[in-house]
Every structure is written in structure tokens, then in C-alpha cells.
Amino acid sequence: MNILKWLKEPERHFPDQSANIPKGEGFEGGVCVGEIQEKAKISQSTVSHYLNMMHKAGLLESARYGQWTYYRRNESFIRRFIRSLDTEI
């Protein structure tokens, strides 16, 4: 939950992440795994596992640039998921 909260406002919770994203490659709001790991204060393998699970569930989008993988929230999926919860549960 914390990761999803942090990624809702990445500019507030993480420094500028665009340094390793090539020019012309728009992945606004993306945050590098290492930055998420540092903020979470848990191992990178654990953070990567959590991010991978959220990605597979559709909650996150990812992009890889060189050695860095960036994640951001999949806002359209999250909105649909919340609407579904609201109507079905």
C-alpha cells in the first residue's frame, strides 16, 4: 500500500527520476526500483518482488532504460478496479 501511495505523488516522495530516461522516451511519473527500495528500507529483492506482483496484477506499469527499471501507477486500471469493488462488493 505504501508503494502505491508514494507512486500516486512521485514528485513529492522521490527526487527527479528523469536522469536515466532517454530523451523522447516519455515515462512521466516513473520511479526507479532503487529509489523505491531506499524509501521502503527493505531489500531490493523484496521490493522487486512486490513491484512484480503489483505489475502482474495490473496496478503498475513498467519501463526499462538500460540497467534501470522504472515503475508508475496504472491509473486507468486502478480506477476501474475501484469501481468494480464499489459495485460488486
PDB file of N, CA, C and O in Angstrom:
ATOM      1  N   MET A   1       0.830  -1.197   0.000  1.00  0.00           N
ATOM      2  CA  MET A   1       0.000   0.000   0.000  1.00  0.00           C
ATOM      3  C   MET A   1       0.868   1.251   0.000  1.00  0.00           C
ATOM      4  O   MET A   1       0.568   2.214  -0.706  1.00  0.00           O
ATOM      5  N   ASN A   2       1.950   1.245   0.792  1.00  0.00           N
ATOM      6  CA  ASN A   2       2.806   2.431   0.838  1.00  0.00           C
ATOM      7  C   ASN A   2       3.392   2.742  -0.528  1.00  0.00           C
ATOM      8  O   ASN A   2       3.446   3.904  -0.932  1.00  0.00           O
ATOM      9  N   ILE A   3       3.826   1.725  -1.234  1.00  0.00           N
ATOM     10  CA  ILE A   3       4.409   1.960  -2.555  1.00  0.00           C
ATOM     11  C   ILE A   3       3.375   2.598  -3.471  1.00  0.00           C
ATOM     12  O   ILE A   3       3.687   3.558  -4.177  1.00  0.00           O
ATOM     13  N   LEU A   4       2.163   2.088  -3.473  1.00  0.00           N
ATOM     14  CA  LEU A   4       1.112   2.682  -4.299  1.00  0.00           C
ATOM     15  C   LEU A   4       0.824   4.122  -3.879  1.00  0.00           C
ATOM     16  O   LEU A   4       0.596   4.980  -4.731  1.00  0.00           O
ATOM     17  N   LYS A   5       0.832   4.394  -2.574  1.00  0.00           N
ATOM     18  CA  LYS A   5       0.629   5.768  -2.093  1.00  0.00           C
ATOM     19  C   LYS A   5       1.764   6.671  -2.559  1.00  0.00           C
ATOM     20  O   LYS A   5       1.517   7.776  -3.043  1.00  0.00           O
ATOM     21  N   TRP A   6       3.005   6.214  -2.420  1.00  0.00           N
ATOM     22  CA  TRP A   6       4.156   7.022  -2.832  1.00  0.00           C
ATOM     23  C   TRP A   6       4.120   7.306  -4.327  1.00  0.00           C
ATOM     24  O   TRP A   6       4.421   8.418  -4.762  1.00  0.00           O
ATOM     25  N   LEU A   7       3.749   6.299  -5.110  1.00  0.00           N
ATOM     26  CA  LEU A   7       3.722   6.471  -6.563  1.00  0.00           C
ATOM     27  C   LEU A   7       2.549   7.322  -7.028  1.00  0.00           C
ATOM     28  O   LEU A   7       2.523   7.758  -8.179  1.00  0.00           O
ATOM     29  N   LYS A   8       1.588   7.561  -6.162  1.00  0.00           N
ATOM     30  CA  LYS A   8       0.482   8.461  -6.524  1.00  0.00           C
ATOM     31  C   LYS A   8       0.997   9.891  -6.673  1.00  0.00           C
ATOM     32  O   LYS A   8       0.501  10.653  -7.503  1.00  0.00           O
ATOM     33  N   GLU A   9       1.996  10.248  -5.865  1.00  0.00           N
ATOM     34  CA  GLU A   9       2.610  11.574  -5.926  1.00  0.00           C
ATOM     35  C   GLU A   9       4.137  11.413  -5.973  1.00  0.00           C
ATOM     36  O   GLU A   9       4.824  11.751  -5.009  1.00  0.00           O
ATOM     37  N   PRO A  10       4.667  10.901  -7.086  1.00  0.00           N
ATOM     38  CA  PRO A  10       6.099  10.606  -7.132  1.00  0.00           C
ATOM     39  C   PRO A  10       6.974  11.841  -6.961  1.00  0.00           C
ATOM     40  O   PRO A  10       8.054  11.759  -6.376  1.00  0.00           O
ATOM     41  N   GLU A  11       6.524  12.972  -7.461  1.00  0.00           N
ATOM     42  CA  GLU A  11       7.330  14.190  -7.339  1.00  0.00           C
ATOM     43  C   GLU A  11       7.478  14.635  -5.893  1.00  0.00           C
ATOM     44  O   GLU A  11       8.441  15.320  -5.550  1.00  0.00           O
ATOM     45  N   ARG A  12       6.548  14.258  -5.057  1.00  0.00           N
ATOM     46  CA  ARG A  12       6.594  14.598  -3.629  1.00  0.00           C
ATOM     47  C   ARG A  12       7.484  13.629  -2.850  1.00  0.00           C
ATOM     48  O   ARG A  12       8.169  14.033  -1.910  1.00  0.00           O
ATOM     49  N   HIS A  13       7.475  12.366  -3.233  1.00  0.00           N
ATOM     50  CA  HIS A  13       8.152  11.333  -2.452  1.00  0.00           C
ATOM     51  C   HIS A  13       9.526  10.921  -2.982  1.00  0.00           C
ATOM     52  O   HIS A  13      10.294  10.277  -2.267  1.00  0.00           O
ATOM     53  N   PHE A  14       9.841  11.283  -4.222  1.00  0.00           N
ATOM     54  CA  PHE A  14      11.111  10.867  -4.819  1.00  0.00           C
ATOM     55  C   PHE A  14      11.735  12.046  -5.568  1.00  0.00           C
ATOM     56  O   PHE A  14      11.016  12.901  -6.085  1.00  0.00           O
ATOM     57  N   PRO A  15      13.055  12.095  -5.628  1.00  0.00           N
ATOM     58  CA  PRO A  15      13.705  13.148  -6.417  1.00  0.00           C
ATOM     59  C   PRO A  15      13.414  12.941  -7.906  1.00  0.00           C
ATOM     60  O   PRO A  15      12.841  11.922  -8.293  1.00  0.00           O
ATOM     61  N   ASP A  16      13.801  13.887  -8.720  1.00  0.00           N
ATOM     62  CA  ASP A  16      13.598  13.797 -10.164  1.00  0.00           C
ATOM     63  C   ASP A  16      14.158  12.485 -10.698  1.00  0.00           C
ATOM     64  O   ASP A  16      15.335  12.177 -10.511  1.00  0.00           O
ATOM     65  N   GLN A  17      13.311  11.726 -11.356  1.00  0.00           N
ATOM     66  CA  GLN A  17      13.692  10.405 -11.847  1.00  0.00           C
ATOM     67  C   GLN A  17      14.059  10.393 -13.322  1.00  0.00           C
ATOM     68  O   GLN A  17      14.358   9.330 -13.867  1.00  0.00           O
ATOM     69  N   SER A  18      14.043  11.533 -13.976  1.00  0.00           N
ATOM     70  CA  SER A  18      14.221  11.541 -15.426  1.00  0.00           C
ATOM     71  C   SER A  18      15.672  11.422 -15.879  1.00  0.00           C
ATOM     72  O   SER A  18      15.921  11.317 -17.080  1.00  0.00           O
ATOM     73  N   ALA A  19      16.631  11.433 -14.970  1.00  0.00           N
ATOM     74  CA  ALA A  19      18.044  11.442 -15.349  1.00  0.00           C
ATOM     75  C   ALA A  19      18.441  10.236 -16.191  1.00  0.00           C
ATOM     76  O   ALA A  19      19.283  10.376 -17.078  1.00  0.00           O
ATOM     77  N   ASN A  20      17.882   9.079 -15.956  1.00  0.00           N
ATOM     78  CA  ASN A  20      18.280   7.864 -16.672  1.00  0.00           C
ATOM     79  C   ASN A  20      17.301   7.470 -17.768  1.00  0.00           C
ATOM     80  O   ASN A  20      17.468   6.429 -18.403  1.00  0.00           O
ATOM     81  N   ILE A  21      16.282   8.292 -17.996  1.00  0.00           N
ATOM     82  CA  ILE A  21      15.319   8.011 -19.058  1.00  0.00           C
ATOM     83  C   ILE A  21      15.781   8.773 -20.306  1.00  0.00           C
ATOM     84  O   ILE A  21      15.931   9.994 -20.254  1.00  0.00           O
ATOM     85  N   PRO A  22      16.009   8.076 -21.422  1.00  0.00           N
ATOM     86  CA  PRO A  22      16.469   8.753 -22.639  1.00  0.00           C
ATOM     87  C   PRO A  22      15.486   9.823 -23.111  1.00  0.00           C
ATOM     88  O   PRO A  22      14.274   9.685 -22.949  1.00  0.00           O
ATOM     89  N   LYS A  23      16.028  10.886 -23.695  1.00  0.00           N
ATOM     90  CA  LYS A  23      15.181  11.963 -24.216  1.00  0.00           C
ATOM     91  C   LYS A  23      14.226  11.401 -25.253  1.00  0.00           C
ATOM     92  O   LYS A  23      14.602  10.559 -26.068  1.00  0.00           O
ATOM     93  N   GLY A  24      13.003  11.867 -25.215  1.00  0.00           N
ATOM     94  CA  GLY A  24      11.982  11.411 -26.145  1.00  0.00           C
ATOM     95  C   GLY A  24      11.230  10.187 -25.669  1.00  0.00           C
ATOM     96  O   GLY A  24      10.227   9.801 -26.271  1.00  0.00           O
ATOM     97  N   GLU A  25      11.694   9.576 -24.606  1.00  0.00           N
ATOM     98  CA  GLU A  25      11.022   8.410 -24.031  1.00  0.00           C
ATOM     99  C   GLU A  25      10.186   8.891 -22.854  1.00  0.00           C
ATOM    100  O   GLU A  25      10.697   9.007 -21.739  1.00  0.00           O
ATOM    101  N   GLY A  26       8.939   9.165 -23.082  1.00  0.00           N
ATOM    102  CA  GLY A  26       8.083   9.688 -22.019  1.00  0.00           C
ATOM    103  C   GLY A  26       7.589   8.595 -21.098  1.00  0.00           C
ATOM    104  O   GLY A  26       6.806   7.736 -21.504  1.00  0.00           O
ATOM    105  N   PHE A  27       8.031   8.625 -19.897  1.00  0.00           N
ATOM    106  CA  PHE A  27       7.506   7.716 -18.871  1.00  0.00           C
ATOM    107  C   PHE A  27       7.334   8.552 -17.606  1.00  0.00           C
ATOM    108  O   PHE A  27       7.904   8.258 -16.555  1.00  0.00           O
ATOM    109  N   GLU A  28       6.528   9.607 -17.745  1.00  0.00           N
ATOM    110  CA  GLU A  28       6.308  10.543 -16.653  1.00  0.00           C
ATOM    111  C   GLU A  28       5.790   9.828 -15.416  1.00  0.00           C
ATOM    112  O   GLU A  28       4.955   8.928 -15.505  1.00  0.00           O
ATOM    113  N   GLY A  29       6.294  10.240 -14.274  1.00  0.00           N
ATOM    114  CA  GLY A  29       5.857   9.656 -13.014  1.00  0.00           C
ATOM    115  C   GLY A  29       6.542   8.354 -12.673  1.00  0.00           C
ATOM    116  O   GLY A  29       6.273   7.773 -11.622  1.00  0.00           O
ATOM    117  N   GLY A  30       7.428   7.880 -13.543  1.00  0.00           N
ATOM    118  CA  GLY A  30       8.133   6.636 -13.279  1.00  0.00           C
ATOM    119  C   GLY A  30       9.220   6.825 -12.228  1.00  0.00           C
ATOM    120  O   GLY A  30       9.919   7.838 -12.212  1.00  0.00           O
ATOM    121  N   VAL A  31       9.348   5.843 -11.360  1.00  0.00           N
ATOM    122  CA  VAL A  31      10.345   5.885 -10.284  1.00  0.00           C
ATOM    123  C   VAL A  31      11.197   4.628 -10.364  1.00  0.00           C
ATOM    124  O   VAL A  31      10.684   3.522 -10.532  1.00  0.00           O
ATOM    125  N   CYS A  32      12.498   4.815 -10.240  1.00  0.00           N
ATOM    126  CA  CYS A  32      13.454   3.715 -10.311  1.00  0.00           C
ATOM    127  C   CYS A  32      13.297   2.783  -9.107  1.00  0.00           C
ATOM    128  O   CYS A  32      13.038   3.236  -7.992  1.00  0.00           O
ATOM    129  N   VAL A  33      13.454   1.496  -9.338  1.00  0.00           N
ATOM    130  CA  VAL A  33      13.342   0.490  -8.279  1.00  0.00           C
ATOM    131  C   VAL A  33      14.243   0.830  -7.090  1.00  0.00           C
ATOM    132  O   VAL A  33      13.830   0.697  -5.938  1.00  0.00           O
ATOM    133  N   GLY A  34      15.458   1.263  -7.368  1.00  0.00           N
ATOM    134  CA  GLY A  34      16.406   1.585  -6.293  1.00  0.00           C
ATOM    135  C   GLY A  34      15.910   2.692  -5.379  1.00  0.00           C
ATOM    136  O   GLY A  34      16.133   2.647  -4.169  1.00  0.00           O
ATOM    137  N   GLU A  35      15.241   3.682  -5.945  1.00  0.00           N
ATOM    138  CA  GLU A  35      14.688   4.776  -5.129  1.00  0.00           C
ATOM    139  C   GLU A  35      13.547   4.275  -4.252  1.00  0.00           C
ATOM    140  O   GLU A  35      13.417   4.679  -3.096  1.00  0.00           O
ATOM    141  N   ILE A  36      12.726   3.397  -4.809  1.00  0.00           N
ATOM    142  CA  ILE A  36      11.618   2.825  -4.028  1.00  0.00           C
ATOM    143  C   ILE A  36      12.191   1.986  -2.890  1.00  0.00           C
ATOM    144  O   ILE A  36      11.722   2.063  -1.755  1.00  0.00           O
ATOM    145  N   GLN A  37      13.203   1.188  -3.200  1.00  0.00           N
ATOM    146  CA  GLN A  37      13.843   0.332  -2.197  1.00  0.00           C
ATOM    147  C   GLN A  37      14.436   1.170  -1.076  1.00  0.00           C
ATOM    148  O   GLN A  37      14.292   0.832   0.099  1.00  0.00           O
ATOM    149  N   GLU A  38      15.096   2.252  -1.430  1.00  0.00           N
ATOM    150  CA  GLU A  38      15.716   3.113  -0.421  1.00  0.00           C
ATOM    151  C   GLU A  38      14.659   3.711   0.513  1.00  0.00           C
ATOM    152  O   GLU A  38      14.852   3.751   1.728  1.00  0.00           O
ATOM    153  N   LYS A  39      13.556   4.168  -0.050  1.00  0.00           N
ATOM    154  CA  LYS A  39      12.489   4.764   0.766  1.00  0.00           C
ATOM    155  C   LYS A  39      11.805   3.702   1.637  1.00  0.00           C
ATOM    156  O   LYS A  39      11.462   3.969   2.789  1.00  0.00           O
ATOM    157  N   ALA A  40      11.609   2.513   1.093  1.00  0.00           N
ATOM    158  CA  ALA A  40      10.923   1.444   1.823  1.00  0.00           C
ATOM    159  C   ALA A  40      11.798   0.843   2.924  1.00  0.00           C
ATOM    160  O   ALA A  40      11.291   0.249   3.875  1.00  0.00           O
ATOM    161  N   LYS A  41      13.111   1.002   2.786  1.00  0.00           N
ATOM    162  CA  LYS A  41      14.064   0.460   3.772  1.00  0.00           C
ATOM    163  C   LYS A  41      13.947  -1.059   3.919  1.00  0.00           C
ATOM    164  O   LYS A  41      14.030  -1.601   5.020  1.00  0.00           O
ATOM    165  N   ILE A  42      13.753  -1.725   2.787  1.00  0.00           N
ATOM    166  CA  ILE A  42      13.770  -3.184   2.743  1.00  0.00           C
ATOM    167  C   ILE A  42      14.652  -3.593   1.567  1.00  0.00           C
ATOM    168  O   ILE A  42      15.030  -2.752   0.751  1.00  0.00           O
ATOM    169  N   SER A  43      14.975  -4.863   1.479  1.00  0.00           N
ATOM    170  CA  SER A  43      15.913  -5.317   0.456  1.00  0.00           C
ATOM    171  C   SER A  43      15.361  -5.078  -0.951  1.00  0.00           C
ATOM    172  O   SER A  43      14.150  -5.044  -1.167  1.00  0.00           O
ATOM    173  N   GLN A  44      16.282  -4.914  -1.896  1.00  0.00           N
ATOM    174  CA  GLN A  44      15.867  -4.683  -3.275  1.00  0.00           C
ATOM    175  C   GLN A  44      15.123  -5.896  -3.829  1.00  0.00           C
ATOM    176  O   GLN A  44      14.190  -5.739  -4.616  1.00  0.00           O
ATOM    177  N   SER A  45      15.523  -7.099  -3.429  1.00  0.00           N
ATOM    178  CA  SER A  45      14.818  -8.293  -3.927  1.00  0.00           C
ATOM    179  C   SER A  45      13.369  -8.321  -3.440  1.00  0.00           C
ATOM    180  O   SER A  45      12.470  -8.723  -4.179  1.00  0.00           O
ATOM    181  N   THR A  46      13.145  -7.892  -2.195  1.00  0.00           N
ATOM    182  CA  THR A  46      11.776  -7.853  -1.667  1.00  0.00           C
ATOM    183  C   THR A  46      10.948  -6.795  -2.389  1.00  0.00           C
ATOM    184  O   THR A  46       9.804  -7.046  -2.769  1.00  0.00           O
ATOM    185  N   VAL A  47      11.532  -5.610  -2.576  1.00  0.00           N
ATOM    186  CA  VAL A  47      10.825  -4.549  -3.301  1.00  0.00           C
ATOM    187  C   VAL A  47      10.529  -4.996  -4.725  1.00  0.00           C
ATOM    188  O   VAL A  47       9.421  -4.791  -5.221  1.00  0.00           O
ATOM    189  N   SER A  48      11.501  -5.600  -5.381  1.00  0.00           N
ATOM    190  CA  SER A  48      11.294  -6.079  -6.749  1.00  0.00           C
ATOM    191  C   SER A  48      10.175  -7.110  -6.801  1.00  0.00           C
ATOM    192  O   SER A  48       9.375  -7.115  -7.737  1.00  0.00           O
ATOM    193  N   HIS A  49      10.117  -7.973  -5.809  1.00  0.00           N
ATOM    194  CA  HIS A  49       9.039  -8.972  -5.740  1.00  0.00           C
ATOM    195  C   HIS A  49       7.682  -8.284  -5.612  1.00  0.00           C
ATOM    196  O   HIS A  49       6.745  -8.631  -6.332  1.00  0.00           O
ATOM    197  N   TYR A  50       7.566  -7.315  -4.705  1.00  0.00           N
ATOM    198  CA  TYR A  50       6.306  -6.576  -4.531  1.00  0.00           C
ATOM    199  C   TYR A  50       5.914  -5.855  -5.816  1.00  0.00           C
ATOM    200  O   TYR A  50       4.757  -5.905  -6.235  1.00  0.00           O
ATOM    201  N   LEU A  51       6.890  -5.177  -6.444  1.00  0.00           N
ATOM    202  CA  LEU A  51       6.603  -4.445  -7.674  1.00  0.00           C
ATOM    203  C   LEU A  51       6.167  -5.386  -8.784  1.00  0.00           C
ATOM    204  O   LEU A  51       5.244  -5.074  -9.536  1.00  0.00           O
ATOM    205  N   ASN A  52       6.821  -6.532  -8.891  1.00  0.00           N
ATOM    206  CA  ASN A  52       6.454  -7.514  -9.901  1.00  0.00           C
ATOM    207  C   ASN A  52       5.032  -8.031  -9.689  1.00  0.00           C
ATOM    208  O   ASN A  52       4.280  -8.191 -10.650  1.00  0.00           O
ATOM    209  N   MET A  53       4.664  -8.291  -8.446  1.00  0.00           N
ATOM    210  CA  MET A  53       3.298  -8.758  -8.155  1.00  0.00           C
ATOM    211  C   MET A  53       2.274  -7.688  -8.523  1.00  0.00           C
ATOM    212  O   MET A  53       1.243  -7.998  -9.122  1.00  0.00           O
ATOM    213  N   MET A  54       2.551  -6.427  -8.169  1.00  0.00           N
ATOM    214  CA  MET A  54       1.617  -5.350  -8.499  1.00  0.00           C
ATOM    215  C   MET A  54       1.548  -5.122 -10.006  1.00  0.00           C
ATOM    216  O   MET A  54       0.490  -4.788 -10.540  1.00  0.00           O
ATOM    217  N   HIS A  55       2.676  -5.303 -10.689  1.00  0.00           N
ATOM    218  CA  HIS A  55       2.702  -5.178 -12.147  1.00  0.00           C
ATOM    219  C   HIS A  55       1.852  -6.273 -12.779  1.00  0.00           C
ATOM    220  O   HIS A  55       1.037  -5.994 -13.658  1.00  0.00           O
ATOM    221  N   LYS A  56       2.035  -7.514 -12.340  1.00  0.00           N
ATOM    222  CA  LYS A  56       1.252  -8.635 -12.881  1.00  0.00           C
ATOM    223  C   LYS A  56      -0.236  -8.470 -12.603  1.00  0.00           C
ATOM    224  O   LYS A  56      -1.067  -8.914 -13.396  1.00  0.00           O
ATOM    225  N   ALA A  57      -0.584  -7.831 -11.477  1.00  0.00           N
ATOM    226  CA  ALA A  57      -1.986  -7.595 -11.138  1.00  0.00           C
ATOM    227  C   ALA A  57      -2.585  -6.447 -11.949  1.00  0.00           C
ATOM    228  O   ALA A  57      -3.802  -6.262 -11.956  1.00  0.00           O
ATOM    229  N   GLY A  58      -1.733  -5.674 -12.633  1.00  0.00           N
ATOM    230  CA  GLY A  58      -2.213  -4.555 -13.440  1.00  0.00           C
ATOM    231  C   GLY A  58      -2.167  -3.208 -12.748  1.00  0.00           C
ATOM    232  O   GLY A  58      -2.518  -2.194 -13.351  1.00  0.00           O
ATOM    233  N   LEU A  59      -1.737  -3.177 -11.486  1.00  0.00           N
ATOM    234  CA  LEU A  59      -1.721  -1.934 -10.723  1.00  0.00           C
ATOM    235  C   LEU A  59      -0.585  -0.999 -11.136  1.00  0.00           C
ATOM    236  O   LEU A  59      -0.677   0.211 -10.929  1.00  0.00           O
ATOM    237  N   LEU A  60       0.481  -1.546 -11.717  1.00  0.00           N
ATOM    238  CA  LEU A  60       1.648  -0.753 -12.101  1.00  0.00           C
ATOM    239  C   LEU A  60       2.004  -0.984 -13.560  1.00  0.00           C
ATOM    240  O   LEU A  60       1.705  -2.030 -14.135  1.00  0.00           O
ATOM    241  N   GLU A  61       2.653   0.024 -14.147  1.00  0.00           N
ATOM    242  CA  GLU A  61       3.257  -0.076 -15.466  1.00  0.00           C
ATOM    243  C   GLU A  61       4.764   0.015 -15.260  1.00  0.00           C
ATOM    244  O   GLU A  61       5.222   0.615 -14.288  1.00  0.00           O
ATOM    245  N   SER A  62       5.535  -0.573 -16.164  1.00  0.00           N
ATOM    246  CA  SER A  62       6.988  -0.500 -16.018  1.00  0.00           C
ATOM    247  C   SER A  62       7.645  -0.190 -17.346  1.00  0.00           C
ATOM    248  O   SER A  62       7.079  -0.421 -18.414  1.00  0.00           O
ATOM    249  N   ALA A  63       8.857   0.340 -17.254  1.00  0.00           N
ATOM    250  CA  ALA A  63       9.684   0.586 -18.432  1.00  0.00           C
ATOM    251  C   ALA A  63      11.133   0.400 -18.010  1.00  0.00           C
ATOM    252  O   ALA A  63      11.526   0.757 -16.899  1.00  0.00           O
ATOM    253  N   ARG A  64      11.913  -0.164 -18.916  1.00  0.00           N
ATOM    254  CA  ARG A  64      13.333  -0.400 -18.635  1.00  0.00           C
ATOM    255  C   ARG A  64      14.165   0.481 -19.563  1.00  0.00           C
ATOM    256  O   ARG A  64      13.952   0.516 -20.775  1.00  0.00           O
ATOM    257  N   TYR A  65      15.110   1.186 -18.966  1.00  0.00           N
ATOM    258  CA  TYR A  65      16.039   2.032 -19.702  1.00  0.00           C
ATOM    259  C   TYR A  65      17.442   1.663 -19.253  1.00  0.00           C
ATOM    260  O   TYR A  65      17.858   2.008 -18.147  1.00  0.00           O
ATOM    261  N   GLY A  66      18.166   0.965 -20.106  1.00  0.00           N
ATOM    262  CA  GLY A  66      19.496   0.494 -19.734  1.00  0.00           C
ATOM    263  C   GLY A  66      19.391  -0.465 -18.559  1.00  0.00           C
ATOM    264  O   GLY A  66      18.667  -1.458 -18.625  1.00  0.00           O
ATOM    265  N   GLN A  67      20.108  -0.170 -17.490  1.00  0.00           N
ATOM    266  CA  GLN A  67      20.092  -1.044 -16.314  1.00  0.00           C
ATOM    267  C   GLN A  67      18.992  -0.691 -15.322  1.00  0.00           C
ATOM    268  O   GLN A  67      18.824  -1.375 -14.312  1.00  0.00           O
ATOM    269  N   TRP A  68      18.240   0.374 -15.602  1.00  0.00           N
ATOM    270  CA  TRP A  68      17.241   0.842 -14.650  1.00  0.00           C
ATOM    271  C   TRP A  68      15.832   0.465 -15.083  1.00  0.00           C
ATOM    272  O   TRP A  68      15.474   0.594 -16.254  1.00  0.00           O
ATOM    273  N   THR A  69      15.039  -0.001 -14.127  1.00  0.00           N
ATOM    274  CA  THR A  69      13.623  -0.264 -14.357  1.00  0.00           C
ATOM    275  C   THR A  69      12.829   0.751 -13.549  1.00  0.00           C
ATOM    276  O   THR A  69      13.084   0.970 -12.365  1.00  0.00           O
ATOM    277  N   TYR A  70      11.868   1.360 -14.215  1.00  0.00           N
ATOM    278  CA  TYR A  70      11.013   2.375 -13.602  1.00  0.00           C
ATOM    279  C   TYR A  70       9.589   1.844 -13.523  1.00  0.00           C
ATOM    280  O   TYR A  70       9.130   1.109 -14.397  1.00  0.00           O
ATOM    281  N   TYR A  71       8.906   2.231 -12.455  1.00  0.00           N
ATOM    282  CA  TYR A  71       7.511   1.847 -12.267  1.00  0.00           C
ATOM    283  C   TYR A  71       6.676   3.089 -12.006  1.00  0.00           C
ATOM    284  O   TYR A  71       7.144   4.071 -11.431  1.00  0.00           O
ATOM    285  N   ARG A  72       5.425   3.015 -12.446  1.00  0.00           N
ATOM    286  CA  ARG A  72       4.438   4.042 -12.120  1.00  0.00           C
ATOM    287  C   ARG A  72       3.074   3.367 -12.009  1.00  0.00           C
ATOM    288  O   ARG A  72       2.871   2.248 -12.480  1.00  0.00           O
ATOM    289  N   ARG A  73       2.165   4.068 -11.384  1.00  0.00           N
ATOM    290  CA  ARG A  73       0.815   3.530 -11.223  1.00  0.00           C
ATOM    291  C   ARG A  73       0.107   3.457 -12.565  1.00  0.00           C
ATOM    292  O   ARG A  73       0.307   4.308 -13.431  1.00  0.00           O
ATOM    293  N   ASN A  74      -0.714   2.444 -12.728  1.00  0.00           N
ATOM    294  CA  ASN A  74      -1.583   2.318 -13.895  1.00  0.00           C
ATOM    295  C   ASN A  74      -2.935   2.891 -13.478  1.00  0.00           C
ATOM    296  O   ASN A  74      -3.830   2.164 -13.046  1.00  0.00           O
ATOM    297  N   GLU A  75      -3.061   4.204 -13.616  1.00  0.00           N
ATOM    298  CA  GLU A  75      -4.229   4.916 -13.077  1.00  0.00           C
ATOM    299  C   GLU A  75      -5.544   4.435 -13.671  1.00  0.00           C
ATOM    300  O   GLU A  75      -6.533   4.322 -12.947  1.00  0.00           O
ATOM    301  N   SER A  76      -5.581   4.149 -14.966  1.00  0.00           N
ATOM    302  CA  SER A  76      -6.850   3.707 -15.563  1.00  0.00           C
ATOM    303  C   SER A  76      -7.279   2.362 -14.982  1.00  0.00           C
ATOM    304  O   SER A  76      -8.463   2.159 -14.712  1.00  0.00           O
ATOM    305  N   PHE A  77      -6.341   1.445 -14.786  1.00  0.00           N
ATOM    306  CA  PHE A  77      -6.681   0.151 -14.188  1.00  0.00           C
ATOM    307  C   PHE A  77      -7.136   0.332 -12.741  1.00  0.00           C
ATOM    308  O   PHE A  77      -8.110  -0.290 -12.315  1.00  0.00           O
ATOM    309  N   ILE A  78      -6.444   1.171 -11.991  1.00  0.00           N
ATOM    310  CA  ILE A  78      -6.799   1.394 -10.587  1.00  0.00           C
ATOM    311  C   ILE A  78      -8.209   1.963 -10.476  1.00  0.00           C
ATOM    312  O   ILE A  78      -8.979   1.539  -9.614  1.00  0.00           O
ATOM    313  N   ARG A  79      -8.560   2.927 -11.345  1.00  0.00           N
ATOM    314  CA  ARG A  79      -9.925   3.486 -11.325  1.00  0.00           C
ATOM    315  C   ARG A  79     -10.967   2.416 -11.635  1.00  0.00           C
ATOM    316  O   ARG A  79     -12.002   2.341 -10.971  1.00  0.00           O
ATOM    317  N   ARG A  80     -10.692   1.580 -12.652  1.00  0.00           N
ATOM    318  CA  ARG A  80     -11.641   0.502 -12.993  1.00  0.00           C
ATOM    319  C   ARG A  80     -11.759  -0.498 -11.845  1.00  0.00           C
ATOM    320  O   ARG A  80     -12.857  -0.964 -11.542  1.00  0.00           O
ATOM    321  N   PHE A  81     -10.649  -0.825 -11.212  1.00  0.00           N
ATOM    322  CA  PHE A  81     -10.643  -1.772 -10.101  1.00  0.00           C
ATOM    323  C   PHE A  81     -11.473  -1.233  -8.934  1.00  0.00           C
ATOM    324  O   PHE A  81     -12.257  -1.971  -8.337  1.00  0.00           O
ATOM    325  N   ILE A  82     -11.307   0.031  -8.613  1.00  0.00           N
ATOM    326  CA  ILE A  82     -12.065   0.643  -7.514  1.00  0.00           C
ATOM    327  C   ILE A  82     -13.553   0.667  -7.844  1.00  0.00           C
ATOM    328  O   ILE A  82     -14.380   0.373  -6.980  1.00  0.00           O
ATOM    329  N   ARG A  83     -13.907   1.014  -9.085  1.00  0.00           N
ATOM    330  CA  ARG A  83     -15.327   0.992  -9.485  1.00  0.00           C
ATOM    331  C   ARG A  83     -15.896  -0.412  -9.368  1.00  0.00           C
ATOM    332  O   ARG A  83     -17.023  -0.599  -8.910  1.00  0.00           O
ATOM    333  N   SER A  84     -15.107  -1.400  -9.786  1.00  0.00           N
ATOM    334  CA  SER A  84     -15.552  -2.784  -9.696  1.00  0.00           C
ATOM    335  C   SER A  84     -15.782  -3.202  -8.251  1.00  0.00           C
ATOM    336  O   SER A  84     -16.784  -3.850  -7.949  1.00  0.00           O
ATOM    337  N   LEU A  85     -14.876  -2.843  -7.362  1.00  0.00           N
ATOM    338  CA  LEU A  85     -15.053  -3.148  -5.940  1.00  0.00           C
ATOM    339  C   LEU A  85     -16.307  -2.486  -5.401  1.00  0.00           C
ATOM    340  O   LEU A  85     -17.062  -3.094  -4.642  1.00  0.00           O
ATOM    341  N   ASP A  86     -16.526  -1.245  -5.795  1.00  0.00           N
ATOM    342  CA  ASP A  86     -17.665  -0.487  -5.297  1.00  0.00           C
ATOM    343  C   ASP A  86     -18.995  -1.095  -5.751  1.00  0.00           C
ATOM    344  O   ASP A  86     -19.966  -1.093  -4.994  1.00  0.00           O
ATOM    345  N   THR A  87     -19.042  -1.606  -6.961  1.00  0.00           N
ATOM    346  CA  THR A  87     -20.307  -2.140  -7.466  1.00  0.00           C
ATOM    347  C   THR A  87     -20.525  -3.621  -7.128  1.00  0.00           C
ATOM    348  O   THR A  87     -21.666  -4.074  -7.033  1.00  0.00           O
ATOM    349  N   GLU A  88     -19.449  -4.364  -6.949  1.00  0.00           N
ATOM    350  CA  GLU A  88     -19.597  -5.806  -6.771  1.00  0.00           C
ATOM    351  C   GLU A  88     -19.484  -6.278  -5.327  1.00  0.00           C
ATOM    352  O   GLU A  88     -19.913  -7.385  -5.002  1.00  0.00           O
ATOM    353  N   ILE A  89     -18.918  -5.459  -4.471  1.00  0.00           N
ATOM    354  CA  ILE A  89     -18.757  -5.903  -3.065  1.00  0.00           C
ATOM    355  C   ILE A  89     -19.581  -5.024  -2.155  1.00  0.00           C
ATOM    356  O   ILE A  89     -19.586  -5.226  -0.940  1.00  0.00           O
TER     357      ILE A  89
END
